[in-house]
Amino acid sequence: MGETVKVVYPFRYRGIEEETWDLVIIEGWFEGIHAFIHEIRRTNKGVLIIFLCLDPDYPGMDVVRSFDVDIFATNSKELEKSLRFHGLQA
């Protein structure tokens, strides 16, 4: 684990399907996040996906709750309380 690190961003995903991913960390919301997560899961069985949640107001907790991720991470005590309130583990 940790042999390859690649930074990708919206509309620049070239080559992600050429690697086997053990861990994917997503920082913040972007249009197409559901499709991105779906493709990562489809092509990498057993991948661990972490979503770094920085701003609960954008795109909103209802949207954040819908992400098919394994772990929500935050550096905000207030946001951690909100994630726990929604039944999510921060």
Summary of the structure (lengths in Angstrom):
residues: 90
radius of gyration: 13.4
end to end distance: 23.2
largest distance: 38.6
contacts: 192
relative contact order: 0.16
helix: 31%
strand: 17%
